[in-house]
Amino acid sequence: MEISGKLLRDSIISGANNIANNKNEVDELNVFPVPDGDTGTNMSMTIKNAVPELSKMGDDVTVGAVSEAVATAMLRGARGNSGVILSLLFRGISKGFKGKATANGKDFAEAINLGVKAAYKSVMKPTEGTVLTVSREAGEAAAALAEETDDFITIFKATIEAGEVSLEKTPELLPALKKAGVVDAGGMGFLVILKGMLSVFEGNGIIATKDAPKTENTVVSTNAAGSFETDIEFTYCTEYIVNKKEGCDDPMKLRAYLESIGDSVVVVDDDNIIKVHVHTEHPGNAIEKGITFGPLVNLKIENMREQHKSQTEKVELEKQNKLPHVKPEKDFGFVAVANGAGLEALFRDLGVDSIVRGGQTSNPSTEDILEAIHATPAHTVFVLPNNKNIIMAAEQTVKLADRKVIVLQTRSIPQGITAMLGFDPSADADTNSIAMTEAFDRVGSGQITFAVRDSEVDDKKIKQGDILGMENGKLAVVDKDLTKVLYKVTKHLVKSETSFITVMYGADVSDSDAEKAFEYLRSKISDDIEISLVNGGQPVYYYLVSVE
């Protein structure tokens, strides 16, 4: 038996409906207890992006045309690592079906294995016991059976059966799965989609969705200052680098002066330079004071009121779901993923052109990030994902964008902030890429959140609602007391060379509670280390901690 384009079209709609119906069950297989974008949700949103395109196709469509449309839509709609891998599996099917009016079992076996190769290639260090293993072993079974028959349904069913056997073995390959008593979520999601497709191939029709569509909560925002920044106290954003003269005064005195004439002060120094950022009504005074510490380079003064006017116009376009696609005008631009008014403002202050709202529990798609890149007027755009589960989706934009894109593999907000501080406008793109990566690799990142399920990680027994302290992405502290977790995480991250700590509190922490926690932290940390508190406004994380 061969399948037509119509059958393939309907089968993929059925697969999308099936994962939508079962995404919560797949999400629950995630063994790590922190709030996350979750595998089932990301896979569902990724394949669902193809449904509108499929719905436009007539019954006389070819399998080549269907698979190409699906691959393109899924690539752009890919969310999270699981969504990207799923899109690559379907990209392989597209390559195998290219130019074909119909497809038999041998065509499918070849196609699914092309997808498996692409998926493995996309992951720097493939982990066995995941959807990669399940799809590979399913593809191997399909290829073996294709030596005996070319019947599509026979080979497709054998692919699912081999995948189920592989899925049951995933706990033996990943100890975390075995300890939790579950199978891999990504592998399960992949098989749920294939089973939804099989319903059409066997003549049982398209599986219907159980629930009405819900609005997803990921929103793209290009420099969305206008949505909350209505009163600009200081007009001029002033930045420069001081080449320290021999015997220059303590840079902290420069910081103290700048704080007396403005706000949003950032003063970062090392042995040779002082990097300065301040919002002020008197940029000349800020410059004159800086000169007393040494000669200035890379001087930049921008009128934020004029910027705000332009940004507000962009926000109005966003409300209409329209992002401006602009032509490159400058050498370098920046896109950052962040969520929370304070964090977004901080990234803008550091020079980020476009913000993609998202992060934990709300992974933006490749298309979201691509639109933000195209709304950034630069020949080279640096992208800061700021979350390990967004990096793969961001990397897919490199081949889709109409300008050069460099994805810096920032895995947290503190890393993204440090990367921006490491940018040198006088250097070329490759030099900056290396320097910014080296800078964010040195920063210690702390994240304080809560457990969404009972679990056990690294012999730590966790109950739903416990406060969890993450150190550089790894679970380190479990407690009931939020302030204690904040202190323990920060203390662990502090090293002998530490000079700065920034604590960013989230939307679920009141100003008064944040101040109390901050005072407690400051009483416990060495006076030689400068500590600052910022209202980040981020969801999910009570606190984010940057240690430099």
Buried (B, 14 or more C-beta within 10 A) or exposed (E): BBBBBBBBBBBBBBBBBBBBBBBEEBBBBBBBBBBBBBBBBBBBBBBBBBBEBBEEBEEEBBBBBBBBBBBBBBBBBBBBBBBBBBBBBBBBBBBBBBEBBBBBBBBBBBBBBBBBBBBBEBBEEEEEBBBBBBBBBBBBBBBEBBEEBBBBBBBBBBBBEBBBEBBEBBBEBBEBBBBBEBBBBBBBBBBBBBBBBBBBBEEEEBBEBEEEEEEEEBBBBBBBBBBEBEEEEBBBBBBBBBEBEEEBEEBEBBBEBBEEBBEBBBBBBEEEBBBBBBBBEBBEBBBEBBEEBBEBEBEEBBEBEEBBEEBBEBBEEBEEEEBEEBEBEEEBBBBBBBBBBBBBBBBBBBBBBBBBBBBBBBBBBBBBBBBBBBBBBBBBBBBBBBBBBBBBBBBBBBEBBEBBBBBBBBBBBBBBBBBBBBBBBEBEBEEBBEBBBEBBEBBBBBBBBBBBBEBEBEEBEBEEEBBBBBBBEEBBBBBEEBBBBBBBBBBBBBEEEBEBBBBBBBBBBEEEBBEEBBEBBBEEBEEEBBBBBBBBBBBBBBBBBBBB
